[in-house]
């Protein structure tokens, strides 16, 4: 898996916090997609000085372990923008006051400082990064694939809420139906193992979450999301081959 594995996966922590703070989970350290190993800066906390703000350098404010922030981090790396967009990691447990006061008043991650503006919301940001920076496109030209992508972007919240509610209220059928929908979505295009055939923003949108949910459901609920779902199993296998973030 490219996001969550190893002895620090903290599945017991998820059981208590998955519905209120999935950002609390750590991520695996893997190599940046299509590049040499990136030296990652330490997370900034309440004792840290702010970076130079609005100095013309695009900055991506993230938490290394937050799946919403990881979406934008992955998009940046897939575009080959490690030199163009500076990572500014934030310690979510001890956030610096200047982040809320000077950068992003909602005090959430991710956010992107670009062209003297700060934008937020991970789903919007991955599309913004793809459209406003150089690098390979992460969104297809095929109208049918673009239309289906929009459907999947819209469906994400329903998918995630269904799985989380099944965990909170011990209704595994909700999770079963949600992952059945993912299996169906992965079956639509036959020109590859990803949602739109080739790797795209849709895989970036879903990847950090599914790769957290898979080990949790297996260990805590003894439920393997890939059983009987060959397309989902193939998607996870392909995703695991990609080195998308450090």
C-alpha positions in Angstrom: 0.0 0.0 0.0 1.2 3.5 -0.7 -0.4 5.2 2.3 -0.9 3.2 5.4 1.0 0.1 6.5 3.5 -1.1 9.1 3.6 -1.2 12.9 2.4 2.4 13.3 -0.9 2.0 11.5 -2.7 2.4 14.8 -5.8 0.5 13.9 -7.0 0.7 17.5 -6.9 4.5 17.3 -9.1 4.4 14.2 -11.8 2.5 16.1 -12.2 5.5 18.3 -11.4 8.4 16.0 -12.3 7.3 12.4 -15.6 9.2 12.5 -14.1 12.4 13.9 -10.5 12.5 12.9 -9.1 10.2 10.2 -6.2 12.7 9.9 -4.9 11.2 13.2 -3.6 8.2 11.3 0.0 8.0 10.2 1.0 7.4 6.6 3.7 5.1 5.1 6.9 6.6 3.9 7.2 6.0 0.2 9.0 7.6 -2.7 7.6 10.5 -4.6 6.0 9.4 -7.9 8.2 9.7 -10.9 11.1 11.4 -9.0 14.0 10.9 -6.8 13.4 10.7 -3.0 12.2 14.1 -1.7 13.6 15.3 1.6 10.5 16.2 3.6 10.6 19.2 6.0 9.5 18.7 9.6 5.9 19.6 10.6 5.5 23.1 12.0 3.9 23.5 15.4 2.9 26.4 17.7 6.6 27.1 18.4 7.5 27.4 14.7 7.9 30.6 12.8 5.8 31.0 9.6 7.3 30.6 6.2 7.5 33.7 3.9 3.8 34.2 3.0 2.7 35.5 -0.4 6.3 35.7 -1.6 5.5 34.3 -5.0 6.3 30.7 -4.2 3.3 28.3 -4.3 2.9 26.5 -1.0 0.9 23.4 -0.2 0.0 23.3 3.5 -0.7 19.7 4.5 -0.5 17.2 7.3 1.6 14.2 6.3 -1.0 11.8 7.8 -4.3 13.4 6.7 -5.9 11.6 3.8 -7.6 14.8 2.6 -4.2 16.6 2.5 -2.6 13.5 0.9 -4.9 13.9 -2.0 -3.3 17.2 -2.9 0.2 16.0 -2.0 -0.3 13.1 -4.4 -1.6 15.3 -7.2 1.5 17.6 -6.8 3.8 14.7 -7.0 2.1 13.1 -10.0 2.4 16.4 -11.9 6.1 16.5 -11.1 5.8 19.7 -9.1 8.1 18.9 -6.2 10.3 21.9 -7.2 7.5 24.2 -8.0 5.1 23.8 -5.1 6.7 23.9 -1.6 5.3 21.6 1.0 4.5 23.2 4.4 3.5 20.5 6.8 1.4 21.5 9.8 1.3 19.6 13.2 -2.5 19.1 13.6 -2.2 18.4 17.3 -0.3 21.6 18.0 -1.2 24.0 15.2 0.6 27.3 14.9 -1.6 30.3 15.5 -0.2 32.1 12.4 -1.7 29.4 10.1 -5.2 30.5 11.1 -4.4 34.1 11.4 -2.3 34.7 8.3 -2.8 31.8 5.9 -6.2 30.0 6.1 -8.8 31.2 8.6 -10.7 27.8 8.6 -7.5 26.4 10.2 -7.8 23.2 8.2 -5.5 21.3 5.8 -5.0 21.2 3.0 -4.7 24.6 1.6 -2.8 26.0 -1.4 -1.1 29.4 -1.5 -0.9 30.5 -5.2 -1.1 33.8 -7.1 -1.6 35.7 -3.8 -4.6 33.7 -2.8 -5.2 30.7 -0.5 -7.6 28.1 -1.6 -8.9 25.0 0.3 -11.0 21.9 0.1 -9.0 18.9 -1.1 -11.4 17.8 -3.9 -11.3 21.3 -5.4 -7.5 21.6 -4.9 -6.6 18.4 -6.8 -8.5 19.8 -9.8 -6.9 23.2 -9.4 -3.4 21.8 -9.3 -4.1 19.7 -12.4 -5.5 22.6 -14.3 -3.2 25.4 -13.2 0.2 23.9 -13.2 2.4 22.2 -15.8 2.8 18.4 -15.9 0.9 15.4 -17.3 -2.9 15.8 -17.2 -4.6 13.8 -14.5 -8.1 14.2 -16.1 -9.1 12.5 -19.3 -10.3 14.3 -22.5 -12.9 11.6 -23.2 -16.3 13.2 -22.5 -17.8 9.9 -21.2 -14.9 9.5 -18.8 -15.1 13.1 -17.6 -18.8 12.7 -17.0 -18.3 9.5 -15.0 -15.5 11.2 -13.0 -17.9 13.9 -12.0 -20.3 11.3 -10.8 -17.6 9.6 -8.7 -16.5 12.9 -7.2 -20.1 13.6 -6.1 -20.5 10.0 -4.8 -17.5 10.1 -2.5 -19.2 11.7 0.4 -22.0 9.2 0.3 -19.5 6.3 0.0 -17.5 7.5 3.0 -20.5 8.3 5.2 -21.9 4.8 4.5 -18.7 3.1 5.5 -18.2 5.3 8.6 -21.9 4.8 9.7 -21.4 1.0 9.4 -18.5 1.2 11.7 -20.1 3.5 14.3 -23.4 1.7 14.4 -22.2 -1.8 13.6 -24.1 -2.1 10.3 -21.7 -3.9 8.0 -24.3 -4.1 5.3 -23.8 -0.3 4.7 -20.1 -0.9 4.0 -20.9 -3.9 1.8 -23.2 -1.9 -0.4 -20.7 1.0 -0.6 -17.8 -1.3 -1.7 -20.1 -3.0 -4.1 -20.7 0.4 -5.7 -16.9 0.8 -6.0 -16.6 -2.6 -7.7 -19.3 -1.6 -10.1 -17.6 1.7 -10.8 -14.2 0.0 -11.5 -16.0 -2.3 -14.0 -17.2 0.5 -16.3 -14.0 1.0 -18.4 -11.9 -1.9 -19.6 -8.8 -0.1 -20.7 -7.1 -0.4 -17.3 -7.5 -1.2 -13.7 -8.2 2.3 -12.5 -11.6 4.1 -12.2 -11.3 5.7 -15.6 -9.1 3.0 -17.1 -5.9 5.0 -16.6 -4.8 6.6 -13.4 -6.6 9.9 -12.7 -7.8 12.4 -10.1 -10.6 9.9 -9.2 -8.0 7.4 -8.0 -6.3 10.2 -6.0 -9.7 11.2 -4.5 -10.5 7.7 -3.2 -7.1 6.1 -2.7 -6.1 7.5 0.7 -9.4 6.6 2.2 -9.9 3.1 0.8 -6.3 2.2 1.8 -7.0 3.1 5.4 -10.4 1.4 5.5 -9.2 -1.9 4.1 -6.8 -2.9 6.9 -9.2 -1.5 9.6 -12.2 -3.5 8.4 -10.0 -6.6 8.0 -8.6 -6.5 11.5 -11.5 -5.1 13.5 -14.5 -6.4 11.6 -12.8 -9.4 10.0 -14.2 -8.2 6.7 -12.1 -8.3 3.6 -13.3 -5.7 1.1 -11.7 -7.5 -1.8 -13.5 -10.8 -1.3 -15.7 -11.3 -4.4 -14.6 -8.0 -5.8 -11.9 -8.8 -8.4 -11.9 -5.2 -9.8 -11.3 -3.7 -6.4 -8.6 -6.2 -5.7 -6.9 -5.4 -9.0 -7.2 -1.6 -8.3 -5.6 -2.0 -4.9 -2.8 -4.1 -6.4 -2.1 -1.4 -9.0 -2.3 1.4 -6.6 0.2 -0.4 -4.3 2.7 -0.4 -7.2 2.7 3.4 -7.4 5.1 5.4 -5.2 3.0 8.5 -4.9 4.0 10.2 -1.7 6.9 10.0 0.7 
